Amino acid sequence: MTAVEGSPAAGGVTAEGRSAREVLLWSRETVESALRPAIDALPPSMRRIAGYHFGWWDERGERIGADGGKAIRPALVLLAAEAVGGTAAAALPAAVAVELAHNFSLLHDDVMDGDRTRRHRPTAWTVFGVSPAILAGDALLALAFDVLSADGHPAAPEATRIFGAAIQDLLEGQHADVAFENRQDVELAECLVMAAGKTGALLGGACALGALFGGGSPEQVAHLRAFGGDLGLAFQLVDDLLGIWGDPEVTGKPVYSDLRSRKKSLPVVAALTSPTPAGRELAGLYHREPPLTDDDLVYAAELVDAVGGRAWSQAQADELLARALCHLRAACSVPRPAAELGTIARLVTRRDR
């Protein structure tokens, strides 16, 4: 295969591109070079919580090397910029903004879900308190807009509009997710809309921002935004599967964690809305007041599987991935970053990630 010139960090790779591990390492190192100075500019109280959440230091502020996440979203930004003929360096402010916004949502999500662990560590709210964790999330979101708009890039005004719309969609999706907890009549169609906002919007926005900062055409921006949106929904479907059947060593959460909290995840709603005896039995388990026992959780997972919730979610994720890759082929003019975007897409839709 003919070699094509990559970015300096790529070291001159072929059009097949780097492995997912190499791309994500590059993304993490690249974005942290600008993310750390941005976090350092926060007020001390917010900086302390943010640094803990990112895995840079412990609750006392002592430096450690904890897991800071995979840096998938900034990777999408940087690669999208390169895929339309631009540079990763030009898109770095957008990548930082997206990573800040993602972590704003995680800080709030952990509070709302009552999750006590993330990335194999106690969540920020369990260490610093609920209110400080919420405020730290707010600080990250404000910082994200500041980083994005302060760059002076010609695309910054349009990027800020797209970024703001993605955040609004994310918040609407999160609101629906919370509202579903108190409803027994959640339909599958509205659950898909919720997931498209909660997860798909920011991934779609990340790809669109990268294309904008890379100098892409309106058509390229639209295709990459659609690529990210479809990928985000596929990602959520797989994440919901892992929330039931995932390995705790990989996910960092207990087995059956979504069932224990009676989350209206996509496989569960697919099962609950099925007009079958198993679906009705699952509804009886999900809607009763006493906490579910360990035996109940095993049985609930079996019911979701038996009624087809697991198979449906897998099939939907596969279909969305195929559609996303079609958008990717239509958008990209540079082979190597296009191939690497495809590699990342396949990574996040793997059942064993």
SEPA-324815 format. One record per residue (C-alpha): residue in one letter; y, x, z. Coordinates in steps of 0.001 Angstrom, whole numbers, plus 500000, padded with zeros to 6 digits. Layout:
BEGIN
+------+--------+--------+--------+
! paro !     py !     px !     pz !
+------+--------+--------+--------+
!    A !      Y !      X !      Z !
...
+------+--------+--------+--------+
This chain:
BEGIN
+------+--------+--------+--------+
! paro !     py !     px !     pz !
+------+--------+--------+--------+
!    M ! 500000 ! 500000 ! 500000 !
!    T ! 503479 ! 501238 ! 499142 !
!    A ! 505482 ! 502495 ! 502104 !
!    V ! 508890 ! 501002 ! 502802 !
!    E ! 511623 ! 502415 ! 504945 !
!    G ! 511742 ! 500930 ! 508443 !
!    S ! 514312 ! 501116 ! 511182 !
!    P ! 514651 ! 504452 ! 513017 !
!    A ! 512438 ! 503149 ! 515804 !
!    A ! 509789 ! 502118 ! 513318 !
!    G ! 509228 ! 505662 ! 512155 !
!    G ! 508776 ! 504771 ! 508496 !
!    V ! 505905 ! 502282 ! 508525 !
!    T ! 504180 ! 500467 ! 505674 !
!    A ! 504898 ! 496896 ! 504644 !
!    E ! 502017 ! 495892 ! 506926 !
!    G ! 504303 ! 496797 ! 509805 !
!    R ! 503698 ! 497855 ! 513363 !
!    S ! 501256 ! 496258 ! 515740 !
!    A ! 502443 ! 493471 ! 518015 !
!    R ! 502292 ! 495852 ! 520970 !
!    E ! 504479 ! 498409 ! 519175 !
!    V ! 506991 ! 495771 ! 518084 !
!    L ! 507324 ! 494299 ! 521566 !
!    L ! 507685 ! 497732 ! 523165 !
!    W ! 510430 ! 498528 ! 520661 !
!    S ! 512075 ! 495166 ! 521324 !
!    R ! 511990 ! 495639 ! 525101 !
!    E ! 513407 ! 499171 ! 524928 !
!    T ! 516069 ! 498188 ! 522396 !
!    V ! 517301 ! 495110 ! 524205 !
!    E ! 517242 ! 496724 ! 527661 !
!    S ! 519616 ! 499416 ! 526429 !
!    A ! 522283 ! 496700 ! 526209 !
!    L ! 520875 ! 494199 ! 528715 !
!    R ! 521087 ! 496468 ! 531753 !
!    P ! 524819 ! 497239 ! 531301 !
!    A ! 525468 ! 493520 ! 530830 !
!    I ! 523640 ! 492677 ! 534072 !
!    D ! 525503 ! 495479 ! 535859 !
!    A ! 528749 ! 493647 ! 535080 !
!    L ! 527670 ! 490603 ! 537120 !
!    P ! 528970 ! 490066 ! 540671 !
!    P ! 526760 ! 491967 ! 543184 !
!    S ! 525008 ! 488879 ! 544541 !
!    M ! 524058 ! 487630 ! 541064 !
!    R ! 523178 ! 491137 ! 539874 !
!    R ! 520698 ! 491571 ! 542725 !
!    I ! 518802 ! 488369 ! 541907 !
!    A ! 518883 ! 488970 ! 538158 !
!    G ! 517569 ! 492503 ! 538510 !
!    Y ! 514741 ! 491284 ! 540715 !
!    H ! 513873 ! 488550 ! 538211 !
!    F ! 513823 ! 491061 ! 535332 !
!    G ! 511461 ! 493277 ! 537338 !
!    W ! 513848 ! 496214 ! 537646 !
!    W ! 513946 ! 496315 ! 541444 !
!    D ! 512476 ! 494641 ! 544510 !
!    E ! 514208 ! 492188 ! 546840 !
!    R ! 515904 ! 495093 ! 548662 !
!    G ! 517291 ! 496552 ! 545447 !
!    E ! 514826 ! 499454 ! 545338 !
!    R ! 513893 ! 500433 ! 541799 !
!    I ! 510409 ! 499464 ! 540649 !
!    G ! 508651 ! 499014 ! 537321 !
!    A ! 507417 ! 495417 ! 537441 !
!    D ! 506630 ! 493312 ! 534391 !
!    G ! 509851 ! 492080 ! 532800 !
!    G ! 508272 ! 489864 ! 530177 !
!    K ! 507143 ! 490452 ! 526611 !
!    A ! 510605 ! 490366 ! 524946 !
!    I ! 509302 ! 488047 ! 522239 !
!    R ! 512581 ! 486204 ! 521670 !
!    P ! 514743 ! 489305 ! 521236 !
!    A ! 512054 ! 490675 ! 518912 !
!    L ! 512497 ! 487596 ! 516732 !
!    V ! 516260 ! 488164 ! 516629 !
!    L ! 516005 ! 491841 ! 515716 !
!    L ! 513266 ! 491374 ! 513127 !
!    A ! 514989 ! 488373 ! 511525 !
!    A ! 518098 ! 490505 ! 510997 !
!    E ! 516038 ! 493214 ! 509314 !
!    A ! 514011 ! 490712 ! 507285 !
!    V ! 517123 ! 489480 ! 505447 !
!    G ! 518305 ! 493019 ! 504721 !
!    G ! 520430 ! 493739 ! 507794 !
!    T ! 519938 ! 496048 ! 510755 !
!    A ! 518544 ! 495490 ! 514219 !
!    A ! 521591 ! 497253 ! 515682 !
!    A ! 523938 ! 494635 ! 514216 !
!    A ! 521899 ! 491852 ! 515846 !
!    L ! 521577 ! 493496 ! 519273 !
!    P ! 524266 ! 491326 ! 520963 !
!    A ! 522469 ! 488215 ! 519721 !
!    A ! 519140 ! 489546 ! 521010 !
!    V ! 520667 ! 490189 ! 524440 !
!    A ! 522232 ! 486706 ! 524495 !
!    V ! 518897 ! 485078 ! 523663 !
!    E ! 517058 ! 487072 ! 526335 !
!    L ! 519684 ! 486118 ! 528917 !
!    A ! 519440 ! 482446 ! 527966 !
!    H ! 515650 ! 482524 ! 528115 !
!    N ! 515720 ! 483982 ! 531602 !
!    F ! 518359 ! 481485 ! 532707 !
!    S ! 515863 ! 478782 ! 531763 !
!    L ! 513019 ! 480539 ! 533605 !
!    L ! 515006 ! 480808 ! 536842 !
!    H ! 515803 ! 477093 ! 536724 !
!    D ! 512329 ! 476131 ! 535515 !
!    D ! 510675 ! 477873 ! 538464 !
!    V ! 512856 ! 475923 ! 540881 !
!    M ! 512249 ! 472572 ! 539191 !
!    D ! 508496 ! 473104 ! 538900 !
!    G ! 508153 ! 474624 ! 542365 !
!    D ! 506352 ! 477632 ! 540856 !
!    R ! 505911 ! 480394 ! 543405 !
!    T ! 504777 ! 483182 ! 541064 !
!    R ! 505985 ! 484531 ! 537734 !
!    R ! 504779 ! 487683 ! 536039 !
!    H ! 502456 ! 488266 ! 539004 !
!    R ! 505385 ! 488393 ! 541498 !
!    P ! 507014 ! 485853 ! 543826 !
!    T ! 509612 ! 483833 ! 541924 !
!    A ! 513274 ! 484489 ! 542640 !
!    W ! 513849 ! 481208 ! 544461 !
!    T ! 511050 ! 481963 ! 546944 !
!    V ! 512682 ! 485310 ! 547745 !
!    F ! 516406 ! 484520 ! 547674 !
!    G ! 516466 ! 480743 ! 548104 !
!    V ! 516819 ! 477777 ! 545778 !
!    S ! 520615 ! 477665 ! 545499 !
!    P ! 521077 ! 481415 ! 544880 !
!    A ! 518375 ! 481349 ! 542177 !
!    I ! 520071 ! 478420 ! 540427 !
!    L ! 523427 ! 480181 ! 540568 !
!    A ! 521874 ! 483368 ! 539178 !
!    G ! 520521 ! 481355 ! 536258 !
!    D ! 523992 ! 479925 ! 535668 !
!    A ! 525420 ! 483440 ! 535728 !
!    L ! 522935 ! 484589 ! 533077 !
!    L ! 523849 ! 481709 ! 530766 !
!    A ! 527579 ! 482356 ! 531123 !
!    L ! 526944 ! 486038 ! 530445 !
!    A ! 524906 ! 485151 ! 527339 !
!    F ! 527844 ! 483357 ! 525730 !
!    D ! 530171 ! 486202 ! 526700 !
!    V ! 527919 ! 488837 ! 525112 !
!    L ! 527494 ! 486809 ! 521938 !
!    S ! 531153 ! 485951 ! 521400 !
!    A ! 532654 ! 489271 ! 522512 !
!    D ! 530935 ! 491363 ! 519837 !
!    G ! 533493 ! 490683 ! 517132 !
!    H ! 530851 ! 490267 ! 514412 !
!    P ! 532084 ! 488019 ! 511556 !
!    A ! 529146 ! 485686 ! 512210 !
!    A ! 529945 ! 485330 ! 515927 !
!    P ! 531753 ! 481946 ! 515709 !
!    E ! 528917 ! 480305 ! 513742 !
!    A ! 526338 ! 482062 ! 515912 !
!    T ! 527990 ! 480725 ! 519065 !
!    R ! 527839 ! 477195 ! 517665 !
!    I ! 524127 ! 477527 ! 516778 !
!    F ! 523398 ! 479142 ! 520139 !
!    G ! 525190 ! 476366 ! 522026 !
!    A ! 523292 ! 473686 ! 520110 !
!    A ! 519991 ! 475410 ! 520890 !
!    I ! 520844 ! 475503 ! 524593 !
!    Q ! 521747 ! 471808 ! 524563 !
!    D ! 518420 ! 470995 ! 522889 !
!    L ! 516609 ! 473157 ! 525441 !
!    L ! 518308 ! 471323 ! 528306 !
!    E ! 517516 ! 467924 ! 526807 !
!    G ! 513888 ! 468961 ! 526434 !
!    Q ! 513780 ! 470209 ! 530006 !
!    H ! 515342 ! 466977 ! 531240 !
!    A ! 512694 ! 464956 ! 529418 !
!    D ! 509946 ! 467149 ! 530852 !
!    V ! 511187 ! 466460 ! 534384 !
!    A ! 511627 ! 462740 ! 533683 !
!    F ! 508032 ! 462488 ! 532469 !
!    E ! 506825 ! 463413 ! 535960 !
!    N ! 507843 ! 459979 ! 537266 !
!    R ! 506566 ! 457974 ! 534303 !
!    Q ! 503089 ! 456700 ! 533533 !
!    D ! 503859 ! 455574 ! 529973 !
!    V ! 504714 ! 458854 ! 528225 !
!    E ! 503940 ! 458669 ! 524503 !
!    L ! 502669 ! 461626 ! 522509 !
!    A ! 505525 ! 461440 ! 519979 !
!    E ! 508205 ! 461770 ! 522669 !
!    C ! 506220 ! 464551 ! 524317 !
!    L ! 506320 ! 466472 ! 521023 !
!    V ! 510089 ! 465934 ! 520802 !
!    M ! 510425 ! 467222 ! 524370 !
!    A ! 508427 ! 470376 ! 523588 !
!    A ! 510358 ! 470993 ! 520358 !
!    G ! 513561 ! 471030 ! 522398 !
!    K ! 512312 ! 472800 ! 525481 !
!    T ! 510610 ! 475660 ! 523622 !
!    G ! 511201 ! 475338 ! 519885 !
!    A ! 514998 ! 475158 ! 519993 !
!    L ! 515579 ! 478604 ! 521470 !
!    L ! 513013 ! 480299 ! 519224 !
!    G ! 514553 ! 478609 ! 516203 !
!    G ! 518011 ! 479608 ! 517384 !
!    A ! 516867 ! 483197 ! 517959 !
!    C ! 515651 ! 483523 ! 514379 !
!    A ! 518788 ! 481879 ! 512986 !
!    L ! 521029 ! 484214 ! 515003 !
!    G ! 519137 ! 487240 ! 513746 !
!    A ! 519491 ! 486095 ! 510153 !
!    L ! 523215 ! 485435 ! 510648 !
!    F ! 523897 ! 488830 ! 512205 !
!    G ! 521773 ! 490431 ! 509470 !
!    G ! 523963 ! 488929 ! 506753 !
!    G ! 521424 ! 486394 ! 505511 !
!    S ! 522257 ! 483554 ! 503125 !
!    P ! 522500 ! 479978 ! 504391 !
!    E ! 519072 ! 479312 ! 502877 !
!    Q ! 517561 ! 482293 ! 504676 !
!    V ! 519151 ! 481228 ! 507965 !
!    A ! 517780 ! 477695 ! 507546 !
!    H ! 514260 ! 478879 ! 506704 !
!    L ! 514160 ! 481325 ! 509607 !
!    R ! 515475 ! 478685 ! 511975 !
!    A ! 512660 ! 476375 ! 510816 !
!    F ! 510170 ! 479240 ! 511194 !
!    G ! 511224 ! 479740 ! 514797 !
!    G ! 511261 ! 476020 ! 515576 !
!    D ! 507724 ! 475470 ! 514272 !
!    L ! 506562 ! 478624 ! 515997 !
!    G ! 508126 ! 477464 ! 519267 !
!    L ! 506290 ! 474160 ! 519206 !
!    A ! 503021 ! 475934 ! 518392 !
!    F ! 503750 ! 478343 ! 521243 !
!    Q ! 504199 ! 475413 ! 523651 !
!    L ! 500936 ! 473812 ! 522553 !
!    V ! 499070 ! 477046 ! 523221 !
!    D ! 500967 ! 477553 ! 526483 !
!    D ! 499881 ! 474092 ! 527588 !
!    L ! 496275 ! 474975 ! 526789 !
!    L ! 496625 ! 478108 ! 528890 !
!    G ! 498174 ! 476027 ! 531680 !
!    I ! 494802 ! 474323 ! 532017 !
!    W ! 492183 ! 476801 ! 530800 !
!    G ! 494026 ! 480131 ! 530878 !
!    D ! 492755 ! 483178 ! 532723 !
!    P ! 494895 ! 483692 ! 535868 !
!    E ! 494715 ! 487456 ! 535305 !
!    V ! 496490 ! 486911 ! 531987 !
!    T ! 498779 ! 483973 ! 532744 !
!    G ! 499784 ! 484978 ! 536274 !
!    K ! 499224 ! 481370 ! 537393 !
!    P ! 496251 ! 479720 ! 539132 !
!    V ! 493590 ! 478105 ! 536975 !
!    Y ! 494304 ! 474407 ! 536272 !
!    S ! 497889 ! 474947 ! 537453 !
!    D ! 499353 ! 472259 ! 535162 !
!    L ! 496714 ! 469753 ! 536236 !
!    R ! 497320 ! 470470 ! 539916 !
!    S ! 500990 ! 469579 ! 539478 !
!    R ! 500006 ! 466636 ! 537209 !
!    K ! 502222 ! 467957 ! 534457 !
!    K ! 502505 ! 465763 ! 531348 !
!    S ! 501609 ! 468620 ! 529034 !
!    L ! 500701 ! 467995 ! 525408 !
!    P ! 496886 ! 468157 ! 525784 !
!    V ! 497086 ! 465871 ! 528812 !
!    V ! 499324 ! 463295 ! 527109 !
!    A ! 497073 ! 463383 ! 524036 !
!    A ! 494184 ! 462507 ! 526358 !
!    L ! 496084 ! 459956 ! 528475 !
!    T ! 497200 ! 458007 ! 525399 !
!    S ! 493697 ! 457931 ! 523949 !
!    P ! 492210 ! 454394 ! 524089 !
!    T ! 488930 ! 455659 ! 525498 !
!    P ! 487093 ! 455277 ! 528817 !
!    A ! 487616 ! 459002 ! 529489 !
!    G ! 491351 ! 458614 ! 528853 !
!    R ! 491568 ! 455723 ! 531294 !
!    E ! 489588 ! 457683 ! 533870 !
!    L ! 491948 ! 460620 ! 533508 !
!    A ! 494898 ! 458239 ! 533995 !
!    G ! 493313 ! 457019 ! 537218 !
!    L ! 493071 ! 460590 ! 538500 !
!    Y ! 496573 ! 461549 ! 537377 !
!    H ! 498342 ! 458515 ! 538809 !
!    R ! 496770 ! 458289 ! 542247 !
!    E ! 498756 ! 459420 ! 545277 !
!    P ! 496461 ! 461885 ! 547128 !
!    P ! 496517 ! 465514 ! 545915 !
!    L ! 493786 ! 466457 ! 543459 !
!    T ! 490928 ! 468426 ! 544976 !
!    D ! 489381 ! 471446 ! 543270 !
!    D ! 486524 ! 469227 ! 542085 !
!    D ! 489066 ! 466717 ! 540748 !
!    L ! 490774 ! 469482 ! 538764 !
!    V ! 487521 ! 470597 ! 537175 !
!    Y ! 486705 ! 467009 ! 536264 !
!    A ! 490216 ! 466348 ! 534893 !
!    A ! 489940 ! 469393 ! 532621 !
!    E ! 486564 ! 468150 ! 531406 !
!    L ! 488057 ! 464735 ! 530638 !
!    V ! 490971 ! 466231 ! 528665 !
!    D ! 488464 ! 468256 ! 526664 !
!    A ! 486023 ! 465372 ! 526168 !
!    V ! 488663 ! 462982 ! 524881 !
!    G ! 489934 ! 465538 ! 522359 !
!    G ! 493167 ! 466751 ! 523966 !
!    R ! 492108 ! 470364 ! 523765 !
!    A ! 490905 ! 470229 ! 520150 !
!    W ! 493982 ! 468259 ! 519040 !
!    S ! 496347 ! 470795 ! 520603 !
!    Q ! 494557 ! 473688 ! 518957 !
!    A ! 494618 ! 471969 ! 515556 !
!    Q ! 498323 ! 471135 ! 515890 !
!    A ! 499154 ! 474727 ! 516830 !
!    D ! 497237 ! 476033 ! 513810 !
!    E ! 499026 ! 473606 ! 511467 !
!    L ! 502445 ! 474514 ! 512863 !
!    L ! 501702 ! 478224 ! 512531 !
!    A ! 500769 ! 477755 ! 508866 !
!    R ! 504001 ! 475825 ! 508248 !
!    A ! 506054 ! 478459 ! 510058 !
!    L ! 504561 ! 481210 ! 507907 !
!    C ! 505526 ! 479269 ! 504767 !
!    H ! 509145 ! 479238 ! 505949 !
!    L ! 508865 ! 482943 ! 506707 !
!    R ! 507702 ! 483750 ! 503169 !
!    A ! 510577 ! 481722 ! 501728 !
!    A ! 513200 ! 483468 ! 503851 !
!    C ! 512438 ! 487152 ! 503919 !
!    S ! 513444 ! 489806 ! 501412 !
!    V ! 512238 ! 492922 ! 503258 !
!    P ! 508428 ! 493274 ! 503557 !
!    R ! 507984 ! 495288 ! 506759 !
!    P ! 509992 ! 493124 ! 509221 !
!    A ! 508621 ! 490007 ! 507529 !
!    A ! 505089 ! 491247 ! 508191 !
!    E ! 506002 ! 492000 ! 511793 !
!    L ! 507449 ! 488513 ! 512286 !
!    G ! 504118 ! 487185 ! 511079 !
!    T ! 502316 ! 489447 ! 513526 !
!    I ! 504411 ! 488146 ! 516422 !
!    A ! 503823 ! 484561 ! 515295 !
!    R ! 500076 ! 485080 ! 515353 !
!    L ! 500285 ! 486765 ! 518748 !
!    V ! 502086 ! 483911 ! 520491 !
!    T ! 499682 ! 481325 ! 519098 !
!    R ! 496543 ! 483151 ! 520231 !
!    R ! 494483 ! 481373 ! 522859 !
!    D ! 493847 ! 484615 ! 524758 !
!    R ! 497325 ! 486123 ! 524779 !
+------+--------+--------+--------+
